[in-house]
């Protein structure tokens, strides 16, 4: 299962995404961290 959480800055996307991952026993992946790691600009 893949769930993408989007929204404007400051609305709690990370909080909701982390909690959903915990409740559904899924891996939480922060796409921004991956993009920074590989120096990807979008």
VMD Tcl script that draws the C-alpha trace (Angstrom):
set ca {
  {0.00 0.00 0.00}
  {1.27 3.48 -0.84}
  {-0.19 6.63 0.66}
  {0.92 10.12 -0.36}
  {0.17 12.95 2.05}
  {0.24 16.43 0.50}
  {-0.65 19.91 1.63}
  {0.58 23.42 2.21}
  {3.43 24.16 4.63}
  {2.59 23.91 8.31}
  {-0.60 21.85 8.13}
  {0.84 18.73 9.79}
  {1.66 16.49 6.83}
  {4.64 14.89 8.54}
  {2.75 14.35 11.78}
  {-0.18 12.71 9.99}
  {2.06 10.64 7.70}
  {4.17 9.32 10.58}
  {1.07 8.44 12.60}
  {-0.58 6.70 9.64}
  {2.57 4.69 9.01}
  {2.65 3.66 12.66}
  {-1.02 2.69 12.80}
  {-0.98 0.81 9.50}
  {2.44 -0.75 10.12}
  {3.89 0.86 6.99}
  {7.28 2.40 6.32}
  {7.39 6.20 6.54}
  {9.40 7.73 3.69}
  {10.18 11.44 3.49}
  {10.57 12.24 -0.21}
  {12.31 15.54 0.55}
  {15.07 13.72 2.43}
  {15.59 11.35 -0.50}
  {15.69 14.26 -2.96}
  {18.27 16.10 -0.82}
  {20.37 12.95 -0.48}
  {20.63 12.60 -4.25}
  {20.71 16.37 -4.92}
  {17.49 16.29 -6.92}
  {15.76 19.61 -7.49}
  {12.08 19.73 -8.30}
}
mol new
graphics top color blue
foreach p $ca { graphics top sphere $p radius 0.5 }
foreach p [lrange $ca 0 end-1] q [lrange $ca 1 end] { graphics top cylinder $p $q radius 0.2 }
display resetview
